[in-house]
């Protein structure tokens, strides 16, 4: 189960922890297995990790990405 925490700058966290969804997703993206994460963070459950993945999937499903023309955006300003 996820909730938003003022102490974590409004980011969604796993209930009963200070672990953000973003952090768990980064662990997975960097190659950590679910078993490794559960071993390291024993308060987590497999359902918590599934909830993180579902949150990310739902967030992307509700996001519209608009194409930009080449050269129309400069991040180094």
Buried (B, 14 or more C-beta within 10 A) or exposed (E): EBEEBEEBEEBBBBEEBEBBBBBBBEBBEEEBEBEEBBEEBEEBEEEBBEBBBEBBEEEEEEEEEEEEEEEEEEEEE
